Amino acid sequence: MNATKNSPPPAIEREHALALLREMMRIRRFEEKAAELYSLGNIRGFLHLYIGEEAVAVGAMQAFTADDAIVSTYREHGHALARGMEMGSLMAELYGKANGCSKGHGGSMHFFDAARRFYGGYAIVGGGLPIAVGLALADKLQNLPRVTACFFGDGAVAEGEFHESLNLAALWKLPVLFICENNLYAMGTALTRHQAQPDIASKAAAYAMASATADGMDVLAVEAATKEATEYVRSGGGPFLLELRTYRYRAHSMADPDLYRHKEELEYWKQRDPIQQFSTSLLANRACTESDFRELEQQIETEVEAAIAFAEAGEWEPVDALADTVYTQSGRK
C-alpha cells in the first residue's frame, strides 16, 4: 500500500472544527511567545520552533487513544500540547523551573509525561526511533492493543536508526506508526541534497512495509490519513510509514541565521498556512464565524499569559537534586 491521501470534503461538525482550530492556534501562539521570551533571555539553551507545522501534530493526535504511546523529537512542543500536556508545565520546562514537566532538567528538547504516555523529546536526531520499536515490542509481547506513534523529521531518514528500526518493526510485525514530518530541510540542508530518493514514503518498500503520504499543511488530510494508518496498525497489519509533507517557517533553531533558503520559497509556503487555510474553509462553509475566531484568540492569549505566570512563579531545582535522575551501574544516585 503506497498512496497519497487527499483532504476529505470540507463538511465537518462545528465542535470538532473549533477543537482542531483551537489546538493549532494554541501551538502557534505558544511558539510565538516562546520566541519572544527567548529573545529576552527568559528562555535559554536550544529552542526549535514548530511554527507552520501545526496541522501535523493536531491532525495526527486525533487518531490515538490515551493508551497509545507517543515518541517525539527535539521539535516537540506542538506534539506535547496536542497530546494534552498542560501549557504551564511546558512553559516552566522551557524556563528550566522545577514545576516544569521534566522538573527543569530537560528544557525544550526533553518534554516528558508518563501519565499521558508521551515518551520524549529526544535531542539526538533519530534517537526516538529505536525507543518506539522497543515500546511496540513490549506491547506485542503483552498482547496489548496499543499503537506506538513515532514522529521524526526528514533528516532522521539519513540515520542508521531509521533503517534499523523499520527493518526490525517489519520483521517482527510490530504495532508502530512511523510518522515523518517532512519539512524539506535537515537543519540547513535541503531534502534533495541529502536524499538520493526524496520520496520518503517509498523507502518503506525496502522493508515490505505499507506507506502513504498526505498534505501536512491540511489538518483534515492529516487526520484522515493518520486514522487510516493507525487502524491498519491496530488491526494487526504491522508497522506503517506515513509521510506528512509540511514546512517550518522559522529557522532550524533560534541559533540558526537561516541563510539557506530564499524568501520567495518561504512566502510560497505561508500562502498555504494551515491555520489560515482551515479558517478560510470553515468560514466559507459556515462552520464557524469571525466571532468564534476572536473568542478563541482571547481564550488562548489568556492561557498563554497564565502559563508564563506559572513558569515565572516556579522555583529553581535545588542544586542537591540535580543527580536525582542520574543512574549508574551501582544503582540510583
Secondary structure, DSSP 8 states (H G I E B T S, - for coil): -EEEE----S---HHHHHHHHHHHHHHHHHHHHHHHHHHTTSS-S-----TT-HHHHHHHHTT--TTSEEE--SS-HHHHHHHT--HHHHHHHHHTBTTSTTTTSSGGG---BGGGTB----SSTTTHHHHHHHHHHHHHHTT----EEEEEEGGGGGSHHHHHHHHHHHHTT--EEEEEEE-SEETTEEHHHH-SS--GGGGGGGGT-EEEEEETT-HHHHHHHHHHHHHHIIIII--EEEEEE---SS-SSTT----SS-HHHHHHHHTT-HHHHHHHHHHHTTSS-HHHHHHHHHHHHHHHHHHHHHHHHS-B--GGGTTTT-EETTEE-
